[in-house]
């Protein structure tokens, strides 16, 4: 019988076979679902594995079958409340279907992000989910060209191959305008960020178009990155003048929280008596007593569920039709049904539902 070498970290299947007095293939069959092995042999193998502390090397097995079970999650600003919730929901769902998440943070320089991405290719990740609009299209193309199943969230890249999951940002932004307009607001500002991601730009444009149709001009302020600090600074800039706005649509809740604090702390304003505010995302902080922010809810649970459905079933992208209020609209690309699970080039759009709280005056 072979002995454990000093400092060796992992027990091999051969060592289990020797201790159990069975063949190496018997050990493999014992740990393979549905494989034929006698109950006596199974008991010997399991007892030996328990004694030695043996665990199946799924990475090695996956490379043989070309199915690593690894899903790469690529995104920037992962410390924000929205992305934290999205990561939490997706990783929980991936674990439920026995997939392993590998997270790549692209907030740093492009060279380090690309180097990290190539690590996922070295580990033969089955799929890549792009969580935001920040990672460049070149990184996405690298994944596609490697043969990965690619899913994009809130991006407008018209690339061949990947599936796209979006939220109807334009419709929600238009509804946000009408919320404020019905409340009697006429000097309305849009608080955005310098990120310029497709989802944020769509919210800006949707709101601005609705305002123009109502005969109003709105200003758009981008005081920094998509965060609390930029919202606070936007509040300082917009509310310090004599013609201060009486309402603001903040393209994310985190911007709205900063903007509201600036209004109250720096200028002594009352929300909503002096200033109405609408946000977007419905992060946890939006429901806190200090904010009670009226906002639009991103359907994070539905997005996570749809991602795992795409990854878990070849026929999962076949839908019975759109549900404007509660479910997604599905638009299939010209690629037809792909072998890797889903509709090649399909686009699915979820509805962002309004969440009424206390930052908009009653109609």
N, C-alpha and C positions, 0 to 999 in steps of 0.2 A: 504493500500500500504506500502511495506517495505521501510524503509529509508536507505539512504547511511550511512554506519558506518564511523566515523571519521578515517582518515588515510587509508581508503580502496583504493587500486589502480585500481581495475578493476570492471567494471559494468557487472552484470550477465544478461543472457538471460531472467531470471525470472523477473528481474526489468524492462526490456524492455517490456515484456508481460503485466505486471501490468499497466505500464504507457499507453500502446497502447490499453488496454482493450481487449486483445486476449489471446489465450492459449500459453503455452510455446512451443508446437509443431509448432504453426503457425510461431513463431519467427524462429525456426530451418528451416522450409520449405522456408521461405523468403530468407534466406542466403545460401540455397542449390541450386546449378545450376540444372535446369530442374525439380525441385519439383513443385507440384501443389499448387497454392495459388492465391486467388482472388486479383484483382488489388486494391480493397478497403483495404483489409487486408494488402497487401504489403505496401501501402502508409502509413497506420497507424504505421506499424512496423518501416519503414525507418525513419519517422519523430521522433518517440520515441528514436530510436537508435542515431539519430543525436543530439537530445536534451541531452541525457545522456552521449554521447561520447562512445557508445558501439562498440566493435570490436570482431569479432568471434574468439574464442579460437581454433585456428587450431591445436595446439599441443594436446589438449584434444580430439578433434575430430579425429585426426590422430591415437591416441592410440587405439581408439575404432575400427577403420578400419585397424589397423596394417600397416599404411602407414604414416610415420612421414614427408616425403618429405625432410628429412635432408640428405645431402651428405657430408661425412667427407673427407677432403683433408689433406693427411699426407705428410710432406716433411721436409727436412732440408735445410739450407742455403737459406732460403726464401727471404733474403735481396739481393741476387744477381740479376743482371738485367734479366737474363734468367728466373729464377723462378718467379720474379715479373711479367714479361709479361705473363708467363704461368698461374699464378693465376688470373691475370686480365681477360684473355681470357676465362678461365673456369668458373669463377664466373659470368661473364656477360651472358654466354650461359646458366648456371644453372638458373639464374634469369628469363631468357626468357621462360623457361619451368616450371616456378613456383616451383623451388627447392631452398632449403636453404643450403648454404655452411657453414660448421663448419671446421675451419682450426686448425690442430694440428701441432705444430712445434717440431720436434724431434731433434733439434740441441743440446739440453741440455742433461743431464744425462738420462740414460735409465729408471730409476725409475719414474722420473717426466713425461717422454713421455708415459710410460705405464699407469700411473695414468690418464693422460689427455685422452688417448684413451678409457679407461674404462668409462669416462664420456660420450663419444659418444655412447657407448653401452647402457648406462643408459637412454639416450635420444632416443634410438631405431632408430639410423641412418639407412636409407635404404641401403646405399652404401658407400663404401670407395674407394677413388682414391689415390693411392700411387704415389707421384709426382717425386720421385727420388730413387736412389739406396741405399741411406743411411739407412733408417729405417730397422731394422733387420727383418728377416723372421718370428721370433716369434710373432711380432706385427701383421704381415699380417695374420698368422695362427689364431690369436685371432679373427680377423674380419671374416675370412672364417668360423670358427667354430661357430660363433654367427649367421650365416645364412645371412650375408650381401652379397650384390653383390659387388665383388671386381675387380677393374681395376688397372693394374700395368703399369707405364710409364717408359720406358728405364730400365727395369730390366730383368735379365735372370733366375729368379727363376722358376724352373719347378714344380710348385705347382698345385695340382688338384683343379679346380674350377674357378680361376680368369681368366679374359681376359687380354691380354698383348698387349700394344701399344709400338712399338719401332721405332727408326729411324735407317736406314741402315748405322751405324757408320763405319763399315769396308769398305764398298764400297766408302764412302766419303773420308775416310782417305787414301785409295789407290789413289784416284783421286788427293788428296792434294799432295801426293808425286810426281805424274807425272807433276803437275803444276810446282813444284819447279825444278824438273829434266829437264824439257823442257826449263826452264829459264837459264840453265847452272850451277845450283847449285850442288855441289858435297860434301861439308862438311855440312851435314844437321843434325840439332839437333831436338829432340822432347821435348817440354816443357809441363810437365804434373803436377799433384798434388798428394798429399799423400792420397787423398780420396779413391782411388781404387774402384770406383763405376763401375758397368758393362759397362756403356756407355763409360767412359773414358778409361778403359782397352781395349775395342774393338777398339777405335781409335788408341791407342798406337800400338796394335798388327797389325792392318791393315796397318798402315804406315810402320812399321818395316818389315813386310813381303814383301811389294812392293819394299822396298829398297834392301832387300836381293836378290830378283829376278833380280834386276838391277845391282847386284854386289857391292852394297854399304853397309857400316855399319853405323848405326845411334846411337847416344847416347840419352838416356832418362834421363832427369833431373826432379826430384820432390823436389822442394825447400820448400814446405809447403802446406797449404790448397788451395782449388780452388778459388783463388782470385787475385786481382791486385798485392798485396804485394809479393805473391809467384812468379808471373811472373817477377816482378822487380828484386827480389833476384836471380832468375834463370839467368836473363840477366847479372847480376854482376858476377856470377860464370862462365858462359860459355864464356863471351866476354873478360875476363881479361887475358886469356892465349895467348900464341903466336900463337897457332893453332885454332884461333876462328872460329866458323861456319860461313858459308856464307848464311845460310838460317835456318829457324826454323818453325816447325809445332807446333802451340800451341793448345792444345786440347780443350780450350775454348777461347772465345774472351777476357774475362777479364784477363786471363793470357797473352794473346797477347798484350793487351794495356800496361800492366806493363813491359813486355819484351821490347817492342818498346821504351818506355820512358827511360828505363835503357840504351839501345843502343845509343839513341840520347843525353840524358843528361849526362850520366856518361862517354861515350866513343866518343862522337861527330860523331857517324856514321850516314850515310844517308840511309834512307829506301825509295826505294829499291836498290839504286845504290851500296851500300856496303853490304846490308843485306836484303834478301827477307823474308817475314813473311806471313803465312797463319793461320787463326783462325778457330773457329767453334762456331756456334750458331746464328750469325748475330744479336747481341744485338744492341740497339740504338746507343751506343757509337762507334760501328764499322763504322758507316756512318759519324761520326763527321769529320770536316775538318782536325783536328789535327791527325787523324788516317787513315781514308780512307782505312780500312782494307779489304783485300781480304779474304773471309771466306765462310762458308757453312751455309745455312739458315735452321734452324729448322722450320718445318711447324706447328707452334703453333696454327694458326687458324684452320687448318685441324684436329689437335689432339683434340682441344677443341670441335669441331663440332662432331667428332666421339664419344667422351665420352658422350655427351648429347644425341646423337642418340641411343647409347647403353642403356642409362638409360630411354629413352622416349618411346621406342618401343620394344615389344617382338620379332618382326621379323627384327629388325634393323641390325643384324649382318650378314644378307644374302647379299652377294655382287655378282656382275656380273663378277668378275675376276680382276686380277691385272693390274695396270697401272704403268709401270716401271718408267716413267718420271714424272708424275704429281700426281698420286694417290698411294694408298697403295697396297701392296701384302697381301693377307689374307691366313692364314694357320689355319685350324680348328683342334681342338683337338679331342680326341676320345669320348668326353662326349656327343656329339650331341647337339641338341637345348635345351637350358635350359628354365625353366618356368619363370625365373626372368629377362629375357630380354637379348637375344644374344646367342652366341654360347659358351657353357661351354668349357673353356680352349682354346679358339681361340686366335690366335696371328696375329696382323696386323702390317705391317712394312711400314713406310713412307720413301720417298726419300728425302735426304737433298741436295738441289740444290746449286751449286756454285754461289757465288756472287762476280764478278770481280770488284775490285777497283784499288788501286794504290800501293799495297805493294809487288807486284811480277813484276819483269821486263818483258817487252814484250818478246814473244818467239823469 
